[in-house]
Amino acid sequence: MHAILFHIGIGVIASLNSSAIYLYMLIVFAYFCWQIISKKNKELNVLLACGYFTGAEVFFRMTKAFIFYETGKYAIMVFSLMGIFYLGFKKNAFPYVLYLLLLLPGVLVSYELISYDTNFRTAVLFNLSGPLCLCVSSVFIFGRTITLSSFLKVLDYIVYPLISMTIYIVLYSPDIREVITNTASNSAVSGGYGPNQVATVLGLGVFILLSRLLIPYKNVLVQWAMMFFLILMGYRALLTFSRGGVLVAVVMSIVFVVFIYFSTSLKNKAKISFKLLGIVAVTLAIWTFTIFQTGGLIGNRYANEDALGRKKDDVTTGRVDLLETEIDAFKGSPILGVGVGQVKTYFEAELGIELPTHNEISRMLSEHGVFGIFALLVLVFAPLITKMNGRKNIYFFPFLLFWGLTIAHSSMRIAAPAFIYALCLLNLDYAPKKKPALHRK
């Protein structure tokens, strides 16, 4: 409960003086580095550090608490490399080394094309920071086993900074009706930051907390507090008017509920069924309240209508045009691709817009060519093979779906899809062996 209250306080401080969060970010980074170096259970401390920065990344960005824009991803890579330094890595993690090698030809193509006055870090590393984060964290995590209780603690560390962010965005725009005037994604109700990314991490928080409704906390007070934030995060995710993160959370939740329902006892099935009725009732209440708060505009948004109720031609809000342009780029350079970060030039030339890609899958094709296809196949089949080999992880399919669906609508702009993908590779010990009792004669 102390951690929840502390992070509520951080959210309040951020709303009063957002520049203070920069210092907080530095303190948190130093704290986790010290924990990894000084504590015996380095494996868990690395995962906790990575989990915290996964949840905190968007919050740090919206409060300008970063050194580089990609600080969250770099931090996760640093923690993972520290884990590899202390604990090594499994030789069976070679698919992710192969994945990294498959990205190199695209980097070499970019090196030839980038002009002398272009910053290499912003032109290339901006697009590769996500794949690099996924690669390094996956190499560290691959083949490791932790207890279910430790895994749930990692999930808690993802949620804690999301609590701070939720408090911050609530205080950032207290009067909803003043700032919502149409059905477009709205940064005014997203802490002044990108609604797509805010909805993505809030959706992840909603899923994690919904899973803790089915796998409850031992402390009743903590349970009720977390369920309150489950409702608040769901409500604020809807208010971003960004559908991707919300729909991904819904899909993950359905898959998780199905898996846990059919893998539990008859007695627990009855408990889950009762909780599901509560989830449906609360979801309808949140939706109804959101419609009331937005004057019905949120209903128009999900029905793909404008503020006047007229049907929009493109449900993807321009993403199809970007996808077609990237496919054309792939057709033009099918072997090596057009080079990392270079598809942006195609958008400018063909569509007259200056935007980074929204789809990591099409970006891999256009910028890496056939090597990008092989790299994607590695990412899809490597975790599935570990699952078929007996890896136990009740979160496996929801987390793999989160990665796949998120990179399809938001690319890898944030660290969440990279680290959540890596968590798929963990093996969970549901019944850790207890030390045998010592019998004295």
Secondary structure, 3 states (H helix, E strand, C coil): CHHHHHHHHHHHHHHHCCCHHHHHHHHHHHHHHHHHHHCCCHHHHHHHHHHHHHHHHHHHHHCCCCCCCCHHHHHHHHHHHHHHHHHCCCHHHHHHHHHHHHHHHHHHHHHHHCCCCCCHHHHHHHHHHHHHHHHHHHHHHCCCEEEHHHHHHHHHHHHHHHHHHHHHHHHHCCCHHHHCCCCCCCHHHCCCCCHHHHHHHHHHHHHHHHHHHHCCCCCHHHHHHHHHHHHHHHHHHHHCCCHHHHHHHHHHHHHHHHHHHCCCCHHHHHHHHHHHHHHHHHHHHHHHHHHHHCCCHHHHHHCCECCCCCECCCCCCCHHHHHHHHHHHHHHCCCCCCCCCCHHHHHHHHHCCCCCCCCHHHHHHHHHCHHHHHHHHHHHHHHHHHHHCCCCCCCHHHHHHHHHHHHHHHCCCCCHHHHHHHHCCCEEECCCCCCCCCCCC
